Amino acid sequence: MTKITAAITAINGYVPPDLLTNKDLELLVDTSDEWITTRTGIKERHILKGAGLATSDMAVEAVNGLLKKRGISAEEIDLIIVATVTPDMVFPSTACILADKIGAKNAFAYDLMAACSGFLFSLQTGATFIEAGKYKKVLVVGGDKMSSIIDYTDRNTCIIFGDGCGAVLLEPNTEGLGIIDSVLKSDGNGRHFLHQKAGGSLKPPTHETIDAKEHFVFQDGKSVFKFAVTNMADVSAQIMERNNLTADDISWLVPHQANLRIIDATAERMGLSKEKVMINIDRYGNTTNGTLPLCLWEWESKLKKGDNLVLAAFGGGFTWGAIYLKWAYDTPAEK
Ligand code: UT7
């Protein structure tokens, strides 16, 4: 029997129009464009503004564009997985809200939470449903409205994050293209270094938790950096080794965009030149679950059928991992 793999067959992204530049941040906290640029590589981020707009609204933009590109209707979708740390509500899931907004009446839908590795974990989860032969069209969405959980008086975190969302469609492939291998890891001891203290069952919202600003992202940046820089490079090297891939075999590294120094270290460990690394952190900052699909979306026209891609991420949990996939299509020339 021919082996079924899960291939990405369409991709789209959305970033909101409003910008927050390093210069804007200089007016909010004690920082400088120079510090942010040299320590992180970020110049500006996009911020979702407007009352009543949430993560699902960015997802609607990304997914509706994707469906149009692929020429299919929302009713053809079997499953929607949304990776996010900023769901519209604690429950129901943003995936259910998205399914309702786009009219995906025949899909079952749920969220997956793995912080910055959420898209990577969701991609493997979605792929497994396809490989099992049970479902034919799986939407994997990664997006966050990070501005909703950022304290814009905390220079440790507010310089890093931005808002954005990307989506991919997974479909069965019998040519050996699509997701080939994954290395996915977690270590809950890392929770001490990157978390949101209140709002969950441990500390339900109270006036005190609000006053203490415990609904915002807390990050011990230096500790997270140390773990991220070694672990993201380790899994990327591991996935190359066990698939007998040399640097020459790899067309693109698609790294989580948390810090340019982490991206550079990962590429160096893999022996990849900068030309093979997707980098848009300068324009988007860290969009958490949005980083990987936004990269794929922006680079889509450069990707060729058969290209070997390694996707890698590291995030809260800790969670981290790498996926090796073979790109499944050439982008049609624009009509
Ligand atoms: O996506 C999820 C995973 N997250 C990550 O991968 C993030 C990993 N961490 C990082 O990217 C980096 O640790 C940060 C960008 C968050 C911070 O960079 P760093 O080089 O680790 O800086 P630091 O926290 O060690 O701070 C160095 C100095 C400190 O001053 P002193 O103590 O040396 O006088 C900070 O107070 O820089 C100071 N500092 C700042 N200065 C200007 C910290 N933030 C700022 C700032 N502007 N925004």
Residues whose N, C-alpha, C, O or C-beta is under 5 A from the ligand:
A	BS01	UT7	D30 T31 S32 W35 R39 T40 C116 R155 N156 I159 G221 K222 V224 F225 A228 A258 N259 F314 G315 G316
